[in-house]
Amino acid sequence: MPPPPRSTLQARLDVGRTAFSTLAKKNYRLVVAIAKKYVASSALRAAAGAGGGGDTLGAIGGGAHGQGGTPLEDVVAAGMEGLVTAIRKYQVRGRGSGGPGGRGRVRVAVR
């Protein structure tokens, strides 16, 4: 079988890039919301004297505006990095396979 035409491959690549950027943009608000909760809880722990023990983001010092803890921008950046990694690892299964977004098939045993 001959390889598909270059225009078909380019079209598929464009669809993939569009899907990637759409997923990242649509989930940005979620990342920011989670980051705000993390920074708020870190500030409460610091005020209570519990200080960042074993969490990796809490080990970053020097917060925004002279406050202790992790700046919101750093937490959002780390969250976006994780989101991009997750999007790259995500693999769509064929339609009807039962994967994320798929309709799934119900198999009935015939006796």
N, C-alpha and C positions, 0 to 999 in steps of 0.2 A: 504494500500500500504506500503510495507516495505521501510525503509529508504535507500537512495542510499549508495553504498559501500564507505568505508572510502577513497579509492584511488581516487574516483570521486570528493569527497569533497576537498581533498588535492589539486587536479589538479585545481579546481575552485579557491581555495584560492591562489595558486601560480600565476594564471592568473591575479587575482585582485591585488596582490602585485606588479607584473611586470607592470601592467597598471598604478598603483599609482606612482611608481618611474619614469616611462617614462614621465608621465604628469609633474611631478615636475622638472625633468631634462630639458625637452623641453621648459618649461616656465621660467627657471632661467634667461636666457638672457633678457627676457622681464622685469622681476623684476629689474634686474640691470640697464637696460636702463631707466626705470621710476625713480628708486632711484637716478641716476645721474642727471636727470632733476630736481628732487625735491631738491637735495643738491645745485645745481647751482642756482635755483630760491631762495632758502633760503639765500644763500650767497649774492645775489643781493639785497634782501629785507633788510638784515642786514647792507649792505654797504649804503643803502639809508636811514637807520634809522627807517625803518618800523617795525623791530624786530618781532618776532614770535607771537604776539597777542593771538589768540585762538587756533592755531593748536597744536595738542598733541605732534607731533615729534619735533616741534620747541622749546618746553619747555625743551627738554633735552639739557643740557649745555655742554660746554667744548669741542668743536669739535676737529678734528684731527689736529695735528701739531700746536696746540695753536690758531687755528682759532675759531671764534665763530660759533655757530650753531651745527647741528647734524652730526656726522661722517657718512660717506658713509656706513660703515659696519653695523651701527645700523639701518639705513634705509633699507638696503638690508635684514637684519635679520627680521625686522618687516614685510617687504613685503613677505618674504618666509613663515613666520608664517601665514599671511593672505591667501597665496596661498594654503598651506597645509590644512587650515580650509575649504577653498572652495572645494578642491578636496574631502575631507571627506564628505562634505554635498551633493556633486553632486550625483544624482541618475539617472542611465541610465534607460530609459523607454524601453519597448519591441520594437522590430523591427516594423517599419511601424506605430508607434504611433504618429509621427509628432514631437517627442522630439528632443533634440540636437543629431545630427548624424543620426536620423531616416529619412526614405524617405517620410514618411507621406502618408496618404491615402486621396484620394479625394472621397467624398461621393456625389453622385448625386441623387437628389430626383426624384423618378419615379412618374409621374402623370397620 
